[in-house]
C-alpha cells in the first residue's frame, strides 16, 4: 500500500435507510456522467460499496420518457441496493417521478439539493432549493408521502458561508419522514473549490435525532474516510472522485474495518482489464459512437491512474471509431506505465480539487 493506514475503527455500525440495510457504510456518490450502470457494475464487482446512486435524473424528463433519461436509470440484478437521484422544482413532477421509480423496483429515492451547476440552479432545482425553505420542505414531504420506499436528500451546507442552512433542513426533513441525509461539506458558492467544512457536517449530525447523516467531500483514501467519520460523527461516507481514481476503494475500506489492513488497488494490467470491461458494459447499452464519446471522461481517470504517458492518453481521447479505440488500447498495453511496473503497486494518483462542475472534469 502507498498510503499509511490509520488504526481500524473500534466498531463499524450498520447504516440503515429506514428498513433498507446498506451493505456497508461506504457509498458511491452520484456524479453526472460517471455513475452510470457500467461503472456501478464495476464497483459492485470489486466489492465493498454499500449503496450506489445514479447520475442526477430530471424528474420531468423521466415522466416524459426521454430516452437519455431512461438510460440513466437502467439497472440489473447485481446493481443492488440501488438508488435513483431525482431533481426538479415542481412537487407534482417529483411526486410522480418517485411513484414511477417505486413501480420499477428502485430501492431508494434521493432528492438532489446540492447540484451547483447553473442550468440546474436556474430552473429552481439543486442547491437553489436551499433558498426556499418552506417550499422545499413541502416538496420533500410530498415525495415522502407519495411512496413507501426510503427517501433521502443530498444537499450542501448552504448557499454561501453567510447561510449554512443544512442543519435546519436536516431537522425539518427528519420530521417529514426523510430517512437519511448526505451532506457535501461545501456551499453552493464554493462549487467544488476550497476545502470541506467538517465542522459544518458535524453540526448537521448534531441537528438530527436518529437518522443517519452521510459525509461527503474530498474522501480519496482510507485516511480521509477515517478523518471524516471521526471528526464529524457521521454514520457513513459517500465517495465520488476517490472512486473514479480507485474503484477498489470501497473494498479496501471494508477490509480495513475488518482487519486493519487492505489489499492494494489494481495494478496496470488489472486497471486495463477493468477499463475494457466497463467499456464493454457501455457497448451493451448504446451505439459504438456514443459509447466512445461517453467513455472519454471515464477513460481519462483510468489512464491517469495507470500512469499512461500523455501522448497515448491523447490518442485515446481522439478515438472516433472502435478501430481507433482498439488501436489506442493496443499502444497503451504495449508501452505500459511511465513509472512503476505492470504488476506492482502504481504510484498514487494526485486527485485535484476540480475548479468547475462535474461536466468539465
C-alpha positions in Angstrom: 0.0 0.0 0.0 1.2 3.5 -0.8 -0.9 5.0 2.0 -0.3 4.7 5.7 -3.4 3.2 7.3 -5.0 4.6 10.4 -5.9 2.1 13.2 -9.0 0.2 12.4 -12.2 1.6 13.9 -13.4 0.0 17.2 -16.8 -0.6 15.7 -18.5 -0.1 12.3 -22.2 0.0 13.0 -24.5 -0.8 10.1 -26.3 2.0 8.2 -30.0 1.7 7.6 -32.2 3.8 5.4 -35.4 3.1 7.2 -36.0 -0.6 6.6 -33.2 -0.8 4.0 -30.0 -2.1 5.5 -27.0 -1.0 3.4 -24.2 -3.5 2.7 -21.5 -1.2 4.1 -21.3 2.4 5.3 -19.4 3.4 2.2 -21.5 4.8 -0.6 -20.8 5.7 -4.3 -21.7 9.4 -4.8 -24.0 10.3 -7.7 -21.8 12.0 -10.3 -23.1 13.4 -13.6 -21.7 11.5 -16.5 -19.9 8.9 -14.3 -22.2 6.8 -12.1 -24.0 5.1 -14.9 -24.8 1.4 -14.8 -21.4 0.3 -16.3 -19.4 2.0 -13.5 -21.9 0.9 -10.8 -21.4 -2.7 -12.1 -17.6 -2.3 -11.8 -17.5 -1.1 -8.3 -20.1 -3.7 -7.2 -18.0 -6.5 -8.7 -14.9 -5.2 -6.9 -16.9 -5.2 -3.6 -17.5 -3.1 -0.6 -19.9 -0.5 -1.8 -22.9 -0.1 0.5 -25.2 1.8 -1.9 -24.8 3.1 -5.4 -26.8 6.0 -6.8 -27.5 7.2 -10.4 -26.4 10.3 -12.1 -28.9 13.0 -11.3 -32.2 12.4 -13.2 -34.6 15.1 -14.4 -38.0 14.2 -12.9 -39.9 15.8 -15.8 -37.7 14.1 -18.4 -38.3 10.8 -16.7 -42.1 11.3 -16.8 -41.9 12.3 -20.5 -40.0 9.1 -21.3 -36.8 10.8 -22.6 -34.5 8.1 -24.0 -31.4 9.6 -22.4 -33.2 10.0 -19.0 -34.4 6.4 -19.1 -30.9 5.2 -19.8 -29.7 6.9 -16.6 -32.0 4.6 -14.5 -31.1 1.3 -16.3 -30.1 -1.3 -13.8 -29.5 -5.1 -13.4 -29.9 -7.8 -10.8 -26.4 -7.2 -9.4 -26.9 -3.5 -9.0 -28.4 -3.7 -5.5 -29.3 -1.8 -3.4 -29.9 0.8 -6.0 -31.0 4.4 -5.5 -32.1 7.0 -8.1 -31.4 10.7 -7.6 -34.0 12.9 -9.0 -34.1 16.7 -9.4 -36.8 19.2 -10.1 -38.6 22.2 -8.6 -42.2 21.2 -9.1 -43.7 19.0 -6.4 -46.1 17.2 -8.8 -43.3 16.2 -11.1 -41.1 15.0 -8.2 -44.0 13.1 -6.7 -45.0 11.4 -9.9 -41.4 10.5 -10.8 -40.9 9.0 -7.3 -44.0 6.8 -7.8 -42.8 5.7 -11.3 -39.5 4.7 -9.8 -41.1 2.8 -7.0 -43.2 0.9 -9.6 -39.9 -0.1 -11.3 -38.5 -1.6 -8.2 -36.0 1.0 -7.2 -34.8 0.5 -3.6 -34.5 4.2 -2.6 -35.0 7.7 -3.9 -32.6 10.5 -3.3 -33.6 14.2 -3.8 -30.9 16.4 -5.2 -30.5 19.6 -3.3 -26.8 20.0 -3.8 -26.0 20.4 -7.5 -24.4 23.8 -8.0 -24.5 23.8 -11.8 -26.1 27.0 -13.3 -28.5 25.2 -15.6 -29.9 23.2 -12.7 -30.0 26.1 -10.2 -31.6 28.5 -12.7 -34.5 26.1 -13.0 -35.1 26.2 -9.3 -33.7 22.8 -8.6 -30.4 21.5 -7.0 -28.8 23.9 -4.5 -31.2 26.7 -5.2 -33.8 24.7 -3.2 -31.9 25.8 -0.1 -33.1 29.4 -0.8 -36.8 28.5 -0.5 -37.1 26.7 2.9 -40.9 26.5 3.2 -41.4 25.4 -0.4 -38.6 22.9 -0.2 -39.8 21.2 2.9 -43.2 21.0 1.4 -41.8 19.4 -1.8 -39.8 16.9 0.1 -42.8 15.9 2.2 -44.9 15.5 -0.9 -42.3 13.0 -2.3 -42.1 11.1 1.1 -45.9 10.8 1.4 -46.2 9.5 -2.2 -44.1 6.4 -1.8 -43.4 3.5 0.6 -39.7 3.1 -0.3 -37.0 5.1 1.6 -36.5 8.7 0.5 -33.2 10.6 1.3 -31.8 14.1 0.5 -28.4 15.1 -0.6 -27.5 18.7 0.0 -24.7 21.2 0.6 -24.0 23.1 3.8 -25.9 26.1 2.4 -26.0 28.6 -0.4 -22.9 30.5 0.9 -21.0 31.0 4.1 -23.5 33.5 5.4 -26.3 31.0 5.3 -25.3 27.5 6.4 -28.8 26.2 6.5 -28.2 22.4 6.3 -28.8 21.8 10.0 -32.2 23.5 9.8 -33.2 21.5 6.7 -31.9 18.2 8.2 -34.1 18.7 11.2 -37.1 19.6 9.1 -36.7 16.7 6.7 -36.4 14.2 9.6 -39.8 15.4 10.9 -41.5 14.8 7.5 -40.0 11.3 7.1 -36.7 11.6 5.3 -34.7 8.5 6.4 -31.1 9.9 5.8 -29.3 13.0 4.6 -26.0 13.2 2.7 -24.0 16.4 3.2 -21.4 17.7 0.8 -19.2 19.8 3.1 -19.1 22.9 0.8 -21.6 25.7 0.0 -23.1 26.3 -3.4 -20.9 29.4 -3.8 -17.8 27.2 -3.4 -18.8 24.8 -6.1 -16.0 22.2 -5.8 -13.3 24.7 -4.8 -11.8 25.3 -1.4 -11.8 22.8 1.5 -14.5 20.7 3.0 -16.0 22.1 6.2 -16.0 19.1 8.6 -17.4 21.1 11.4 -20.3 22.1 9.3 -21.1 18.4 8.6 -20.8 17.7 12.4 -23.4 20.4 13.0 -25.8 18.6 10.7 -25.1 15.3 12.6 -25.9 17.0 15.9 -29.1 18.6 14.5 -30.9 15.3 13.8 -32.4 12.9 16.3 -31.9 9.5 14.8 -31.5 9.4 11.1 -28.0 8.7 9.6 -26.0 11.6 8.2 -23.6 10.7 5.3 -20.5 12.8 5.0 -19.2 13.7 1.5 -16.4 15.7 0.0 -12.7 15.1 -0.7 -12.6 11.5 0.5 -9.9 9.9 -1.7 -8.3 7.5 0.8 -8.9 5.4 3.8 -7.2 8.1 5.9 -9.7 10.7 4.5 -12.7 8.4 5.3 -11.4 7.8 8.8 -10.9 11.5 9.4 -14.4 12.2 8.1 -16.0 9.6 10.4 -14.0 10.7 13.5 -14.3 14.5 13.1 -18.0 14.7 12.0 -19.6 11.7 13.8 -21.3 10.9 10.5 -22.8 7.4 10.1 -21.3 6.8 6.6 -19.2 8.2 3.9 -20.1 8.9 0.3 -17.2 8.8 -2.2 -17.0 10.3 -5.7 -13.7 11.3 -7.2 -11.9 8.9 -4.9 -13.8 6.0 -6.6 -13.1 7.3 -10.1 -9.3 7.2 -9.4 -9.5 4.0 -7.4 -12.6 1.8 -7.9 -11.2 -0.6 -5.3 -11.6 2.0 -2.5 -14.9 0.5 -1.2 -13.4 -3.0 -0.9 -10.3 -1.5 0.8 -12.4 0.4 3.3 -14.3 -2.7 4.3 -11.1 -4.8 4.6 -9.6 -2.0 6.8 -12.6 -2.0 9.0 -12.4 -5.8 9.5 -8.7 -6.4 9.7 -6.9 -3.0 10.0 -5.2 -3.7 6.6 -6.3 -4.0 3.0 -5.2 -5.2 -0.4 -3.5 -2.7 -2.8 -5.6 -1.2 -5.5 -5.4 -2.6 -9.0 -2.1 -2.6 -10.9 -1.6 -1.5 -14.5 -2.8 -4.8 -16.1 -5.8 -5.0 -13.7 -6.9 -1.5 -14.4 -6.6 -2.0 -18.1 -8.8 -5.1 -17.9 -11.3 -3.1 -15.7 -11.3 -0.3 -18.3 -12.2 -2.7 -21.1 -14.8 -4.4 -19.0 -16.5 -1.2 -18.2 -16.4 -0.2 -21.8 -18.0 -3.5 -22.9 -20.8 -2.9 -20.4 -21.3 0.5 -22.0 -21.4 -1.0 -25.5 -24.2 -3.2 -24.3 -26.3 -0.1 -23.6 -25.7 2.1 -26.6 -24.1 2.5 -30.0 -20.4 2.3 -30.7 -20.1 6.0 -31.5 -22.0 7.1 -28.4 -20.1 4.7 -26.2 -16.7 6.0 -27.4 -17.9 9.6 -26.8 -19.4 8.8 -23.3 -16.3 6.9 -22.2 -13.7 9.6 -22.8 -14.1 11.3 -19.5 -14.0 8.0 -17.6 -11.0 6.8 -19.6 -9.1 9.9 -18.5 -9.3 8.7 -14.9 -8.2 5.2 -15.7 -5.3 6.2 -17.8 -4.0 8.9 -15.4 -4.1 6.4 -12.6 -2.3 3.8 -14.8 0.5 6.3 -15.4 0.0 6.2 -19.2 2.1 8.9 -21.0 0.3 12.0 -22.2 0.7 11.2 -26.0 -1.1 7.9 -25.6 -3.8 9.4 -23.4 -4.3 12.0 -26.2 -4.6 9.2 -28.8 -7.2 7.5 -26.7 -9.2 10.7 -26.3 -9.1 11.3 -30.1 -10.5 7.9 -31.0 -13.6 8.3 -33.2 -14.3 4.6 -34.2 -14.0 1.3 -32.5 -10.9 0.6 -34.6 -9.3 3.8 -33.3 -10.2 2.8 -29.8 -8.8 -0.7 -30.1 -5.5 0.7 -31.6 -5.1 3.2 -28.8 -5.6 0.4 -26.3 -3.0 -1.8 -28.0 -0.5 1.0 -27.9 -1.2 1.7 -24.2 -0.9 -2.0 -23.4 2.4 -2.4 -25.3 4.1 0.6 -23.7 2.9 0.1 -20.1 3.2 2.7 -17.3 5.7 5.5 -17.3 6.6 4.7 -13.6 6.1 1.6 -11.6 5.5 -1.7 -13.2 2.7 -3.6 -14.9 2.1 -5.9 -12.0 3.2 -3.9 -9.0 1.6 -1.2 -7.0 1.4 2.0 -9.0 2.3 5.5 -7.5 -0.8 7.2 -6.0 -2.6 9.4 -8.5 -2.9 13.0 -7.5 -6.6 13.8 -7.3 -7.1 17.6 -7.7 -10.0 19.5 -6.3 -11.8 20.5 -9.5 -12.5 24.1 -10.3 -15.7 23.7 -12.1 -18.8 21.5 -12.3 -18.6 17.7 -12.8 -19.4 18.1 -16.6 -16.0 19.8 -17.0 -13.9 17.3 -15.1 
